[in-house]
Every structure is written in structure tokens, then in C-alpha cells.
Amino acid sequence: MKSVRRRWTWTSTAQVFEARMEMLAGRRTHVDRALQSPGDAREEKEAMLKPDFEREGVKLYLGDCRDVLPHLEGVDAVVTDPPYEITAAGGGIGATRKDLNATEGFTDCGFDYSILDRFDCWVCFGTLRQVPRLIEKAGDRRWMLVTWNKQNPCPLVNGNYLPDTEYIIHAWRKGRLYGGFEDKARYIVHPLGDKEHGEHPNEKPMKVMRKMVNLASDTGHTVLDPFMGSGTTGVACIRTGRKFIGIEKEPKYFDIAVARVKEEFERLRMFQPVAAEVQAELFGANE
């Protein structure tokens, strides 16, 4: 078999040389980044972590939690109500649930369970179908199944039990169970539809979120909600003296959360002077 000798032209050699120079330039860029000073790295990280809204211990990010979470530090507990794994199949009332697909599958596509791995303490809402996965994710943490029982569930029977129960897994690796005696029950009975704002289709009642915030954290702790929605967890944190970090990728609900946080701070500022005056009348002014 006759061998064929490849003929190199000046043109092809020049092209190879240029390609190699481009490759080396790319490598140099990565080296420069790796060798940058700690100060430069810190400034770059701070720029990436700049929240879209920040006020008095509350930081809110508009974006995908998978992009923001790797850069967060100092989180004591996660309290979140992520997208459920549910559908609106069938007829009757279920077929009219437009909100299940209102944000391109946002409310009925589930979520990436691995985002919980790095946190020692987390509280996660879910459907009965999601409970086994959440228990599996708890791993070597202590865990407890808490239920929210509704007296007025949506009448979606379809030959099955009423959807009168929502499930909450609380997992924690260190520390203790916080909250008062009244928070320690493994269930909470509260009606469906008790929403303070009502714009988000899956907004949880404040009483439910406040209970779980109290159980997972102590006063002064930082609580994270990577699926913030309209900000109920954040408002619960403000009312109970926690710091809060919230992440939401839907601009519509992010704006609602910002408005609710601002409103809550204004409400507190309005009542603080009144509370101080009442305290002075009851117990006397401090000398």
C-alpha cells in the first residue's frame, strides 16, 4: 500500500500557530484568575453576592437558587416550600386549576433535592409522594414528619382521600429543636386559604410558616428560603427576630416579596413607639 505524505503549506502552518496561540491565551486567562490576589477574589465574590434587595438583616435575590446557593455562607436553617410534584389531570375542579402551570411548570415540576445536602438543618414542605425522597435526603440527620391539617380542603376527591393534609419534613444534624412548648406538636390545624397577600397560588398561612421558623431556628439566626415565592417565610422571620435570605426566580413574585418585606418593616416601625409607651405605663420608665 502506497503511503501518502501530508504536505504542509505556509497557510496551514500559520493556522495551526494561531490556534495554539488562542489556546495558550485561554489558559493564561484561567491562570490569571487562579493567581489573582485574595482581595480581588473577595471583591469578585462580593459582586456576585450582591442582593437585589437588602434591608435590616434581610437579603433577597432575584434568580435561580442553583446559581446563588454556592456563594452563600452563614445559613443556620433552611425553611422552604418548593415546587410540588403534582398535576391537574382529570375533570371537574382539578381541570380548572390554571395556576398549576401558570409559570411554565414552576408549581408542579418538583425540585432538585440535592440543594438540601449542604445544610445541617432544613424544613421542607412536600406532597405524600415526595416524603420518601425527603426522608432519604435527611441521611444521618434527626428528622420528624410534621403535618398541616386543613379543616376546609379543596374538594378534589376523584375516588380518593381528601387532600386535607400537607407534609413537612424537618431534618437537623446538630443543635436542638427550638421553639416553645406550643410549637412542639407534630401537627398544626389551620384552614386553607388564610393568605395575608394572596397573589401566589401556593402561599402558605403565616401561622404555619411561623411555627416551622420557630422550630428550626433561634432568635438572631439566619434562615434561608431558596424558593421564596411571595415572601411569607421572610415576613415570619422578621416577626420572630430572625435574619432572612430569600431567593426567587419569578420577577412577579419577587416584587411582591420585596413589597411585603418593606410593608412589614413599616408596620414594626409604626408600632414600636406605641409598644414602648404602653410598657412605660405598665412597668414605669427605666431610670
Buried (B, 14 or more C-beta within 10 A) or exposed (E): EEEEEEEEEEEEEEEEEEEEEEEEEEEEEEEEEEEEEEEEEEEEEEEEEEBBBEEEBBBBBBEEBBEBBEEBEEBBBBBBBBBBBBEBEEEEEBEEBEBBBBBEEBBBBBBEBEBBEEBBBBBBBBBEEBBEBBEEBBEEBBBBEBBBEBEEBBEBEEEEEEBBBBBBBBBBBEBEBBBEEEBEEEEBEBEBEBBBBEBBBBBBBBBBBBBBBBBBBBEEBBBBBBBBBBBBBBBBBBBBEBBBBBBBBBEEBBBBBBBBBEBBBEEEEEEEEEEEEEEEEEEEEEE
